[in-house]
Amino acid sequence: MTALVCHFIWARRLALLSLLWSSAISVTAAWVQGAEAAEFTAGQLLVATPEMRDPRFAEAVIYMVKHNGEGAMGLVINRPLAKGPVKDLLQGFGIENEDAKGDIIIHYGGPVSANTGFVLHSDDVMLDDSERVKDGIAMTADAKLIEAMARGKGPRESMVLFGYAGWAPGQLEGELEAGAWHVVPADKTLVFSKEADKKWQQAMDRRRISL
């Protein structure tokens, strides 16, 4: 991706993010409801098989945040979009922080609510509305966590994503039966790897019989 394209994408995102980030909190709350229902793939990875027909998910690796009787939600972890100064991103949220340094990478999290933001991160730092998923991985839908990251007070591992992948009740089960996905174990090493272009093959190497 050229520097010009990255700059264009970054500028376009910043124009929208300050208005739309807060909607992530309500999205997260909706998925927290029904948490007592039996969970299936939550905390694992969905890996698109070569038979995946939807081009939006070709060679996608998705970390599953929720999967119960009310549906499923996950975040694509191998589609970086753009890189830019974290200070500029915070300003897009209306947060002024002169001490913010360094760059941050924005990732495509999925086709649903493409301008809704999430932070997928290790659970060593949690906010009040953070949700611990499994095996030391959590999700937060609050820009305050990015501010903490910019001050060097954030979690050890993290990634910022916009959009998510969502399934209605029974929809994901149908896709699994159709052979669209492999279900493989997740861990922080793979989820937070900086080598996004290698994640699909690494996840495929872990594949087992689909549920």
NUNUFI-269858 format. One record per residue (C-alpha): residue number from 1; x, y, z. Coordinates in pm, 1 decimal, decimal comma. Layout:
REM residues N
<site><i>NUM</i><X>X</X><Y>Y</Y><Z>Z</Z></site>
...
//
This chain:
REM residues 211
<site><i>1</i><X>0,0</X><Y>0,0</Y><Z>0,0</Z></site>
<site><i>2</i><X>152,5</X><Y>333,6</Y><Z>-103,6</Z></site>
<site><i>3</i><X>206,5</X><Y>619,5</Y><Z>140,5</Z></site>
<site><i>4</i><X>-48,4</X><Y>831,2</Y><Z>-52,4</Z></site>
<site><i>5</i><X>-318,2</X><Y>564,2</Y><Z>-24,6</Z></site>
<site><i>6</i><X>-243,5</X><Y>513,2</Y><Z>345,8</Z></site>
<site><i>7</i><X>-269,2</X><Y>888,3</Y><Z>404,5</Z></site>
<site><i>8</i><X>-602,0</X><Y>904,3</Y><Z>221,3</Z></site>
<site><i>9</i><X>-747,8</X><Y>615,4</Y><Z>419,6</Z></site>
<site><i>10</i><X>-620,0</X><Y>758,9</Y><Z>747,2</Z></site>
<site><i>11</i><X>-765,7</X><Y>1102,8</Y><Z>679,4</Z></site>
<site><i>12</i><X>-1100,6</X><Y>955,8</Y><Z>574,7</Z></site>
<site><i>13</i><X>-1122,1</X><Y>744,6</Y><Z>887,4</Z></site>
<site><i>14</i><X>-1041,4</X><Y>1034,4</Y><Z>1118,1</Z></site>
<site><i>15</i><X>-1325,7</X><Y>1236,4</Y><Z>968,6</Z></site>
<site><i>16</i><X>-1573,2</X><Y>970,8</Y><Z>1081,8</Z></site>
<site><i>17</i><X>-1432,8</X><Y>812,3</Y><Z>1394,8</Z></site>
<site><i>18</i><X>-1502,1</X><Y>1089,8</Y><Z>1643,7</Z></site>
<site><i>19</i><X>-1874,2</X><Y>1067,9</Y><Z>1560,3</Z></site>
<site><i>20</i><X>-1907,4</X><Y>692,1</Y><Z>1554,3</Z></site>
<site><i>21</i><X>-1676,8</X><Y>540,9</Y><Z>1816,6</Z></site>
<site><i>22</i><X>-1935,4</X><Y>566,1</Y><Z>2094,5</Z></site>
<site><i>23</i><X>-2170,2</X><Y>334,8</Y><Z>1904,3</Z></site>
<site><i>24</i><X>-1929,7</X><Y>50,1</Y><Z>1977,5</Z></site>
<site><i>25</i><X>-2028,2</X><Y>58,6</Y><Z>2343,6</Z></site>
<site><i>26</i><X>-2391,9</X><Y>-16,6</Y><Z>2263,1</Z></site>
<site><i>27</i><X>-2288,4</X><Y>-289,9</Y><Z>2019,3</Z></site>
<site><i>28</i><X>-2075,4</X><Y>-453,4</Y><Z>2288,0</Z></site>
<site><i>29</i><X>-2355,8</X><Y>-429,6</Y><Z>2541,5</Z></site>
<site><i>30</i><X>-2593,9</X><Y>-604,4</Y><Z>2306,0</Z></site>
<site><i>31</i><X>-2356,6</X><Y>-899,3</Y><Z>2271,9</Z></site>
<site><i>32</i><X>-2295,5</X><Y>-918,3</Y><Z>2647,3</Z></site>
<site><i>33</i><X>-2667,1</X><Y>-993,6</Y><Z>2689,0</Z></site>
<site><i>34</i><X>-2730,3</X><Y>-1363,5</Y><Z>2673,6</Z></site>
<site><i>35</i><X>-2385,3</X><Y>-1442,9</Y><Z>2811,2</Z></site>
<site><i>36</i><X>-2535,2</X><Y>-1725,0</Y><Z>3015,1</Z></site>
<site><i>37</i><X>-2622,5</X><Y>-1910,7</Y><Z>2694,8</Z></site>
<site><i>38</i><X>-2391,3</X><Y>-2191,1</Y><Z>2589,3</Z></site>
<site><i>39</i><X>-2084,3</X><Y>-2057,5</Y><Z>2408,6</Z></site>
<site><i>40</i><X>-1936,9</X><Y>-2236,5</Y><Z>2110,0</Z></site>
<site><i>41</i><X>-1647,9</X><Y>-2075,1</Y><Z>1922,8</Z></site>
<site><i>42</i><X>-1593,4</X><Y>-1777,2</Y><Z>2157,3</Z></site>
<site><i>43</i><X>-1223,6</X><Y>-1735,0</Y><Z>2232,2</Z></site>
<site><i>44</i><X>-1120,2</X><Y>-1936,9</Y><Z>1927,3</Z></site>
<site><i>45</i><X>-1029,4</X><Y>-1849,7</Y><Z>1569,2</Z></site>
<site><i>46</i><X>-1238,9</X><Y>-1890,7</Y><Z>1257,8</Z></site>
<site><i>47</i><X>-1013,3</X><Y>-1950,4</Y><Z>959,5</Z></site>
<site><i>48</i><X>-1161,1</X><Y>-1914,0</Y><Z>612,7</Z></site>
<site><i>49</i><X>-1120,8</X><Y>-2230,8</Y><Z>408,5</Z></site>
<site><i>50</i><X>-1020,2</X><Y>-2219,6</Y><Z>41,6</Z></site>
<site><i>51</i><X>-1389,8</X><Y>-2289,4</Y><Z>-29,4</Z></site>
<site><i>52</i><X>-1497,9</X><Y>-1956,9</Y><Z>125,6</Z></site>
<site><i>53</i><X>-1730,8</X><Y>-1795,5</Y><Z>-131,9</Z></site>
<site><i>54</i><X>-1762,8</X><Y>-1451,6</Y><Z>25,7</Z></site>
<site><i>55</i><X>-1475,8</X><Y>-1234,5</Y><Z>-108,4</Z></site>
<site><i>56</i><X>-1490,7</X><Y>-1017,1</Y><Z>203,1</Z></site>
<site><i>57</i><X>-1361,8</X><Y>-1311,5</Y><Z>404,0</Z></site>
<site><i>58</i><X>-1114,1</X><Y>-1469,0</Y><Z>163,3</Z></site>
<site><i>59</i><X>-820,6</X><Y>-1594,3</Y><Z>375,5</Z></site>
<site><i>60</i><X>-966,2</X><Y>-1415,4</Y><Z>678,5</Z></site>
<site><i>61</i><X>-871,5</X><Y>-1506,0</Y><Z>1034,4</Z></site>
<site><i>62</i><X>-1137,1</X><Y>-1401,6</Y><Z>1285,0</Z></site>
<site><i>63</i><X>-1102,2</X><Y>-1392,0</Y><Z>1662,7</Z></site>
<site><i>64</i><X>-1441,6</X><Y>-1485,4</Y><Z>1805,3</Z></site>
<site><i>65</i><X>-1558,3</X><Y>-1258,0</Y><Z>2084,4</Z></site>
<site><i>66</i><X>-1910,6</X><Y>-1399,9</Y><Z>2127,4</Z></site>
<site><i>67</i><X>-2095,3</X><Y>-1706,4</Y><Z>2011,5</Z></site>
<site><i>68</i><X>-2413,0</X><Y>-1819,6</Y><Z>2183,5</Z></site>
<site><i>69</i><X>-2779,5</X><Y>-1880,8</Y><Z>2117,1</Z></site>
<site><i>70</i><X>-2830,8</X><Y>-1519,4</Y><Z>2011,7</Z></site>
<site><i>71</i><X>-2569,3</X><Y>-1523,7</Y><Z>1737,7</Z></site>
<site><i>72</i><X>-2198,0</X><Y>-1461,0</Y><Z>1703,9</Z></site>
<site><i>73</i><X>-1950,7</X><Y>-1174,7</Y><Z>1682,1</Z></site>
<site><i>74</i><X>-1583,7</X><Y>-1174,3</Y><Z>1583,9</Z></site>
<site><i>75</i><X>-1301,4</X><Y>-946,8</Y><Z>1473,1</Z></site>
<site><i>76</i><X>-1085,6</X><Y>-1002,3</Y><Z>1165,1</Z></site>
<site><i>77</i><X>-724,0</X><Y>-993,8</Y><Z>1284,6</Z></site>
<site><i>78</i><X>-524,7</X><Y>-1012,0</Y><Z>960,5</Z></site>
<site><i>79</i><X>-637,9</X><Y>-704,9</Y><Z>762,0</Z></site>
<site><i>80</i><X>-435,0</X><Y>-392,0</Y><Z>851,6</Z></site>
<site><i>81</i><X>-570,7</X><Y>-83,0</Y><Z>675,1</Z></site>
<site><i>82</i><X>-351,6</X><Y>217,1</Y><Z>751,3</Z></site>
<site><i>83</i><X>-85,0</X><Y>352,6</Y><Z>984,0</Z></site>
<site><i>84</i><X>-66,8</X><Y>702,6</Y><Z>1126,9</Z></site>
<site><i>85</i><X>19,8</X><Y>911,1</Y><Z>1434,3</Z></site>
<site><i>86</i><X>-170,5</X><Y>807,2</Y><Z>1745,9</Z></site>
<site><i>87</i><X>-192,6</X><Y>1177,1</Y><Z>1835,7</Z></site>
<site><i>88</i><X>-398,9</X><Y>1240,3</Y><Z>1522,2</Z></site>
<site><i>89</i><X>-628,1</X><Y>949,8</Y><Z>1600,3</Z></site>
<site><i>90</i><X>-691,1</X><Y>1081,9</Y><Z>1951,5</Z></site>
<site><i>91</i><X>-765,8</X><Y>1427,0</Y><Z>1812,1</Z></site>
<site><i>92</i><X>-1023,0</X><Y>1262,8</Y><Z>1587,7</Z></site>
<site><i>93</i><X>-1194,2</X><Y>1145,0</Y><Z>1907,1</Z></site>
<site><i>94</i><X>-1174,9</X><Y>1494,3</Y><Z>2056,4</Z></site>
<site><i>95</i><X>-896,5</X><Y>1392,0</Y><Z>2294,7</Z></site>
<site><i>96</i><X>-599,9</X><Y>1629,0</Y><Z>2316,7</Z></site>
<site><i>97</i><X>-282,7</X><Y>1466,8</Y><Z>2443,3</Z></site>
<site><i>98</i><X>41,3</X><Y>1650,6</Y><Z>2369,7</Z></site>
<site><i>99</i><X>241,5</X><Y>1364,3</Y><Z>2519,4</Z></site>
<site><i>100</i><X>105,5</X><Y>1108,8</Y><Z>2275,3</Z></site>
<site><i>101</i><X>386,0</X><Y>970,1</Y><Z>2062,9</Z></site>
<site><i>102</i><X>432,8</X><Y>707,1</Y><Z>1797,9</Z></site>
<site><i>103</i><X>214,7</X><Y>557,5</Y><Z>1528,5</Z></site>
<site><i>104</i><X>-81,0</X><Y>322,9</Y><Z>1546,0</Z></site>
<site><i>105</i><X>-216,6</X><Y>75,2</Y><Z>1292,4</Z></site>
<site><i>106</i><X>-588,5</X><Y>63,0</Y><Z>1212,9</Z></site>
<site><i>107</i><X>-724,4</X><Y>-281,4</Y><Z>1119,1</Z></site>
<site><i>108</i><X>-1035,2</X><Y>-389,3</Y><Z>930,0</Z></site>
<site><i>109</i><X>-1241,4</X><Y>-580,8</Y><Z>1184,2</Z></site>
<site><i>110</i><X>-1527,9</X><Y>-684,7</Y><Z>957,0</Z></site>
<site><i>111</i><X>-1804,1</X><Y>-561,5</Y><Z>727,7</Z></site>
<site><i>112</i><X>-2063,6</X><Y>-477,9</Y><Z>995,9</Z></site>
<site><i>113</i><X>-2061,5</X><Y>-119,5</Y><Z>1132,0</Z></site>
<site><i>114</i><X>-1735,9</X><Y>-45,3</Y><Z>952,8</Z></site>
<site><i>115</i><X>-1685,4</X><Y>281,9</Y><Z>1140,4</Z></site>
<site><i>116</i><X>-1739,3</X><Y>134,8</Y><Z>1486,7</Z></site>
<site><i>117</i><X>-1417,0</X><Y>90,7</Y><Z>1682,1</Z></site>
<site><i>118</i><X>-1282,1</X><Y>-179,8</Y><Z>1909,3</Z></site>
<site><i>119</i><X>-955,4</X><Y>-253,9</Y><Z>2084,3</Z></site>
<site><i>120</i><X>-862,4</X><Y>-621,1</Y><Z>2108,7</Z></site>
<site><i>121</i><X>-595,8</X><Y>-653,5</Y><Z>2376,8</Z></site>
<site><i>122</i><X>-426,6</X><Y>-853,1</Y><Z>2648,7</Z></site>
<site><i>123</i><X>-618,1</X><Y>-838,7</Y><Z>2975,6</Z></site>
<site><i>124</i><X>-342,3</X><Y>-690,7</Y><Z>3191,9</Z></site>
<site><i>125</i><X>-515,9</X><Y>-351,6</Y><Z>3156,9</Z></site>
<site><i>126</i><X>-895,1</X><Y>-334,0</Y><Z>3179,0</Z></site>
<site><i>127</i><X>-1148,8</X><Y>-49,4</Y><Z>3185,7</Z></site>
<site><i>128</i><X>-1490,9</X><Y>-65,5</Y><Z>3349,0</Z></site>
<site><i>129</i><X>-1657,2</X><Y>-166,8</Y><Z>3021,5</Z></site>
<site><i>130</i><X>-1380,3</X><Y>-398,8</Y><Z>2902,7</Z></site>
<site><i>131</i><X>-1487,3</X><Y>-756,1</Y><Z>2837,8</Z></site>
<site><i>132</i><X>-1253,5</X><Y>-1043,2</Y><Z>2914,4</Z></site>
<site><i>133</i><X>-1300,5</X><Y>-1312,2</Y><Z>2647,4</Z></site>
<site><i>134</i><X>-1065,0</X><Y>-1604,8</Y><Z>2712,0</Z></site>
<site><i>135</i><X>-704,2</X><Y>-1699,5</Y><Z>2784,6</Z></site>
<site><i>136</i><X>-580,3</X><Y>-1350,6</Y><Z>2861,1</Z></site>
<site><i>137</i><X>-752,0</X><Y>-1173,0</Y><Z>2569,7</Z></site>
<site><i>138</i><X>-1009,4</X><Y>-896,3</Y><Z>2616,1</Z></site>
<site><i>139</i><X>-1204,4</X><Y>-643,6</Y><Z>2409,7</Z></site>
<site><i>140</i><X>-1274,2</X><Y>-278,7</Y><Z>2488,9</Z></site>
<site><i>141</i><X>-1496,9</X><Y>-32,3</Y><Z>2303,1</Z></site>
<site><i>142</i><X>-1371,6</X><Y>289,4</Y><Z>2461,7</Z></site>
<site><i>143</i><X>-1125,4</X><Y>541,6</Y><Z>2316,8</Z></site>
<site><i>144</i><X>-990,6</X><Y>600,0</Y><Z>2668,5</Z></site>
<site><i>145</i><X>-792,6</X><Y>280,8</Y><Z>2628,8</Z></site>
<site><i>146</i><X>-617,7</X><Y>424,8</Y><Z>2321,6</Z></site>
<site><i>147</i><X>-534,8</X><Y>734,2</Y><Z>2526,5</Z></site>
<site><i>148</i><X>-380,8</X><Y>509,6</Y><Z>2791,8</Z></site>
<site><i>149</i><X>-185,3</X><Y>330,4</Y><Z>2519,1</Z></site>
<site><i>150</i><X>-55,6</X><Y>666,3</Y><Z>2391,5</Z></site>
<site><i>151</i><X>69,6</X><Y>747,5</Y><Z>2742,4</Z></site>
<site><i>152</i><X>248,1</X><Y>414,0</Y><Z>2772,5</Z></site>
<site><i>153</i><X>-11,6</X><Y>292,4</Y><Z>3023,4</Z></site>
<site><i>154</i><X>-198,6</X><Y>53,8</Y><Z>2796,1</Z></site>
<site><i>155</i><X>-199,3</X><Y>-325,4</Y><Z>2772,8</Z></site>
<site><i>156</i><X>116,7</X><Y>-507,0</Y><Z>2666,3</Z></site>
<site><i>157</i><X>-49,3</X><Y>-628,0</Y><Z>2345,3</Z></site>
<site><i>158</i><X>-326,8</X><Y>-463,3</Y><Z>2149,0</Z></site>
<site><i>159</i><X>-476,7</X><Y>-389,6</Y><Z>1810,8</Z></site>
<site><i>160</i><X>-730,9</X><Y>-125,8</Y><Z>1706,0</Z></site>
<site><i>161</i><X>-1003,0</X><Y>-238,3</Y><Z>1466,1</Z></site>
<site><i>162</i><X>-1304,8</X><Y>-85,7</Y><Z>1294,2</Z></site>
<site><i>163</i><X>-1605,9</X><Y>-294,2</Y><Z>1204,8</Z></site>
<site><i>164</i><X>-1682,5</X><Y>-650,8</Y><Z>1304,7</Z></site>
<site><i>165</i><X>-1813,7</X><Y>-977,0</Y><Z>1166,1</Z></site>
<site><i>166</i><X>-2159,7</X><Y>-1073,5</Y><Z>1289,5</Z></site>
<site><i>167</i><X>-2391,7</X><Y>-1371,2</Y><Z>1248,6</Z></site>
<site><i>168</i><X>-2759,7</X><Y>-1417,0</Y><Z>1329,6</Z></site>
<site><i>169</i><X>-2867,7</X><Y>-1713,8</Y><Z>1544,5</Z></site>
<site><i>170</i><X>-2780,9</X><Y>-2036,8</Y><Z>1364,2</Z></site>
<site><i>171</i><X>-2610,0</X><Y>-1861,2</Y><Z>1072,4</Z></site>
<site><i>172</i><X>-2253,5</X><Y>-1940,3</Y><Z>1173,1</Z></site>
<site><i>173</i><X>-2344,1</X><Y>-2300,1</Y><Z>1249,5</Z></site>
<site><i>174</i><X>-2472,2</X><Y>-2329,8</Y><Z>892,6</Z></site>
<site><i>175</i><X>-2149,6</X><Y>-2186,7</Y><Z>752,1</Z></site>
<site><i>176</i><X>-1946,8</X><Y>-2430,5</Y><Z>960,4</Z></site>
<site><i>177</i><X>-2151,9</X><Y>-2721,4</Y><Z>831,8</Z></site>
<site><i>178</i><X>-2099,6</X><Y>-2595,2</Y><Z>475,9</Z></site>
<site><i>179</i><X>-1723,1</X><Y>-2605,6</Y><Z>524,6</Z></site>
<site><i>180</i><X>-1664,3</X><Y>-2230,2</Y><Z>501,0</Z></site>
<site><i>181</i><X>-1455,4</X><Y>-2214,9</Y><Z>819,3</Z></site>
<site><i>182</i><X>-1206,4</X><Y>-2409,7</Y><Z>1023,3</Z></site>
<site><i>183</i><X>-1215,7</X><Y>-2361,1</Y><Z>1400,6</Z></site>
<site><i>184</i><X>-868,6</X><Y>-2349,6</Y><Z>1556,0</Z></site>
<site><i>185</i><X>-728,9</X><Y>-2262,0</Y><Z>1899,5</Z></site>
<site><i>186</i><X>-634,9</X><Y>-1899,9</Y><Z>1960,4</Z></site>
<site><i>187</i><X>-346,5</X><Y>-1758,5</Y><Z>2158,2</Z></site>
<site><i>188</i><X>-195,0</X><Y>-1415,2</Y><Z>2204,3</Z></site>
<site><i>189</i><X>113,2</X><Y>-1497,3</Y><Z>1997,8</Z></site>
<site><i>190</i><X>-89,4</X><Y>-1550,2</Y><Z>1683,0</Z></site>
<site><i>191</i><X>-362,9</X><Y>-1294,2</Y><Z>1751,8</Z></site>
<site><i>192</i><X>-123,0</X><Y>-1005,0</Y><Z>1815,4</Z></site>
<site><i>193</i><X>147,2</X><Y>-1103,0</Y><Z>1567,5</Z></site>
<site><i>194</i><X>275,1</X><Y>-808,3</Y><Z>1363,2</Z></site>
<site><i>195</i><X>302,6</X><Y>-1029,5</Y><Z>1055,1</Z></site>
<site><i>196</i><X>-57,0</X><Y>-1006,2</Y><Z>937,3</Z></site>
<site><i>197</i><X>21,6</X><Y>-1160,7</Y><Z>600,5</Z></site>
<site><i>198</i><X>132,8</X><Y>-1483,2</Y><Z>768,7</Z></site>
<site><i>199</i><X>-158,7</X><Y>-1528,8</Y><Z>1009,9</Z></site>
<site><i>200</i><X>-385,7</X><Y>-1717,9</Y><Z>771,2</Z></site>
<site><i>201</i><X>-127,0</X><Y>-1983,0</Y><Z>691,6</Z></site>
<site><i>202</i><X>-18,9</X><Y>-2007,0</Y><Z>1054,8</Z></site>
<site><i>203</i><X>-381,7</X><Y>-2056,0</Y><Z>1158,9</Z></site>
<site><i>204</i><X>-438,8</X><Y>-2309,6</Y><Z>880,9</Z></site>
<site><i>205</i><X>-144,6</X><Y>-2507,9</Y><Z>1013,1</Z></site>
<site><i>206</i><X>-334,5</X><Y>-2543,0</Y><Z>1341,9</Z></site>
<site><i>207</i><X>-659,8</X><Y>-2655,2</Y><Z>1187,2</Z></site>
<site><i>208</i><X>-857,1</X><Y>-2942,4</Y><Z>1326,8</Z></site>
<site><i>209</i><X>-1193,5</X><Y>-3097,1</Y><Z>1250,8</Z></site>
<site><i>210</i><X>-1453,5</X><Y>-2820,0</Y><Z>1230,8</Z></site>
<site><i>211</i><X>-1727,0</X><Y>-2815,0</Y><Z>1493,6</Z></site>
//
